[in-house]
Amino acid sequence: NTSAANDFPVQVIPTQVIINADGTPYVPSESMEESGIKFSMYTYKDTGEHAFTTHQGGMTEEQMRAILTDMGVASE
């Protein structure tokens, strides 16, 4: 669905756009930066404000769970 991706920098599939539940952009903690998962941070051109974070390529379940934990999502 190319129209759904028009406003996002999708270069490969899968690309995950990571946004917190409250709509604010996800900002990886220092521990996530050290995890080896590569994130790209995007800002609004007019304000320079952080808009969203992406990850390109596949992720393991363990990596996705680590991101969710970093976001404050409790695991069951």
N, C-alpha and C positions, 0 to 999 in steps of 0.2 A: 504494500500500500504506500506508494511514493508520496501521496498527498499528506499522509500522516507524519512523514519524516521531513517534510519541507523545511521546517524551522529548526531542525536539529542536524548536527554534523555527522550523519550516518555515512561511514565509508566502508564498513564491513558488516556482515551479519554473522553473529548477533552483535548488537551494540546495546548496552544497558544504559539508560538515563536514570540516574539515581537521585531521588528527591525524597526528603523526609515526609512523614505522614501529614505534617502540618503545612506542607507546600514549600517549606524553606529548602534551599539547596543543601545537599549532604556535603559535609566537609570531613574528609577522612582524618582521623586522629593520627598522631605521630606513630603509634604502634601499627596502624594500617599502612602507613607509608613505608614502614620497615618490613612489611609482610611480603613484598614483592609483587603485589597486585598493582598494576599500572592504571592510574586514573588520569583523566584530563578534566581540567576545570575551565569553564566558560563564563565569560562576563558579558553584560549588556554593553553594547558599543557606546551608547549615549551617556551612561552613568558610571560605567566601570564596576558596577555592583555584580557580585557573584550570582550567576543565573542558574547553573546546574552543573553536575558532575557526570562524566560518562566513563564507561569501561568498554573497550572494544575487544571482541573475541569471546571465546567460551570461558566459562567459569565452572569450577568444581562446586559440588554442594558444600564442601567445607569452606571454600572461599566466600560463597554467598552467605552462609551462616555467620562467618566472621564479620562481614559487612553489616548484616542485620544486628548483630550483637553490638558492634561499634555505634550503630544508630540508636541503640537503647531498646531494641525489640527483645523482649524476654523469650527465651526458648522454652519449649514444653518438655 
